[in-house]
């Protein structure tokens, strides 16, 4: 059976206040809504495309979003690929990957769309990235 994807754009996930500062509480609410959607379709892998986002989440904000994911762990049983630009954004995506994996999620950061899709299609876990 072919792998099905749920592609989530950053603008649908990371919310900002009119001042341009990240609205963490609103972003957590959107994450809850995404968790519910993911729970309704457990056969979907998730591609979180943050390339179009200018939101510079702090390390603390990233950690808070991971803790929010943890509250809804049962909805996120499958892989989550984070697709970012090849700049500081990738460093943040990599930090998100490390922290999320420490909490038991299968998350991997990518700058290449094709590599992200290939990883989502593969039936293995994170170890296949290092082969």
Protein Blocks (a to p, Z undefined) as FASTA:
>chain_A
ZZddddddfklmmccdfkopacfklmmmmmmmmmmmmmmmmmbccdddfklpcbdcdfkl
mmmmmmmmmmmmmmmmbccdddddddfklmmmmmmmmmmmmnopacdddfbfklmmmmmm
pmbdfklmmZZ
